[in-house]
């Protein structure tokens, strides 16, 4: 990788997270801005230790660190997690796929509206590995960059995808929490489209 062999995955992500954050912050809707951060810990389990005399539970949480977390941040400082992107450089093992997919399932147990993706960097002309597709059932999207740094086309596609997934998260949360409202938006169907992007045309 031309001298980049010693770059760690956290360093790689940290190298482009500011650019992503600045780009997403341009998106302002209904009093919130989108934000991107690396290394954020997000709850994957909530445990009730006991109940008070008033019946209120005492809750503790367990957290996993995320590679990239996209959130909606409100004026009062509150925030809602929308999209997680797990990141790997070059090779992706079966263990990686199983581990990240399990993390996605755990995070969704606490945040059922959360969208989850996988980004592989430095893949050259190699395709996404079959093991990732086979064992990454919890991923809503999987993408790869040829180099460590995205090309202009790759970056445009990536940032657009993040916005689309965040919007899907908002709609899903609304469906889960506003289901008893008489004025709610009603849907007769939901489906997940599957798009395929070729690395190169086969000879």
Secondary structure as the mmCIF struct_conf table of DSSP 4:
data_model
#
loop_
_struct_conf.conf_type_id
_struct_conf.id
_struct_conf.beg_label_comp_id
_struct_conf.beg_label_asym_id
_struct_conf.beg_label_seq_id
_struct_conf.end_label_comp_id
_struct_conf.end_label_asym_id
_struct_conf.end_label_seq_id
TURN_TY1_P TURN_TY1_P1 UNK A 2 UNK A 3
TURN_TY1_P TURN_TY1_P2 UNK A 5 UNK A 6
HELX_RH_AL_P HELX_RH_AL_P1 UNK A 9 UNK A 24
TURN_TY1_P TURN_TY1_P3 UNK A 25 UNK A 26
STRN STRN1 UNK A 28 UNK A 29
TURN_TY1_P TURN_TY1_P4 UNK A 30 UNK A 31
STRN STRN2 UNK A 32 UNK A 38
BEND BEND1 UNK A 39 UNK A 39
STRN STRN3 UNK A 41 UNK A 51
TURN_TY1_P TURN_TY1_P5 UNK A 53 UNK A 54
BEND BEND2 UNK A 55 UNK A 55
STRN STRN4 UNK A 57 UNK A 65
BEND BEND3 UNK A 67 UNK A 67
STRN STRN5 UNK A 68 UNK A 74
TURN_TY1_P TURN_TY1_P6 UNK A 75 UNK A 76
BEND BEND4 UNK A 77 UNK A 77
STRN STRN6 UNK A 79 UNK A 89
BEND BEND5 UNK A 90 UNK A 90
HELX_RH_AL_P HELX_RH_AL_P2 UNK A 94 UNK A 110
TURN_TY1_P TURN_TY1_P7 UNK A 112 UNK A 113
STRN STRN7 UNK A 115 UNK A 121
BEND BEND6 UNK A 122 UNK A 122
TURN_TY1_P TURN_TY1_P8 UNK A 124 UNK A 125
HELX_LH_PP_P HELX_LH_PP_P1 UNK A 126 UNK A 129
HELX_RH_AL_P HELX_RH_AL_P3 UNK A 130 UNK A 135
TURN_TY1_P TURN_TY1_P9 UNK A 137 UNK A 138
BEND BEND7 UNK A 140 UNK A 140
STRN STRN8 UNK A 141 UNK A 144
BEND BEND8 UNK A 146 UNK A 149
HELX_LH_PP_P HELX_LH_PP_P2 UNK A 150 UNK A 151
HELX_RH_AL_P HELX_RH_AL_P4 UNK A 152 UNK A 177
BEND BEND9 UNK A 178 UNK A 178
TURN_TY1_P TURN_TY1_P10 UNK A 179 UNK A 180
TURN_TY1_P TURN_TY1_P11 UNK A 182 UNK A 183
BEND BEND10 UNK A 184 UNK A 184
HELX_LH_PP_P HELX_LH_PP_P3 UNK A 185 UNK A 186
BEND BEND11 UNK A 188 UNK A 188
BEND BEND12 UNK A 199 UNK A 200
#
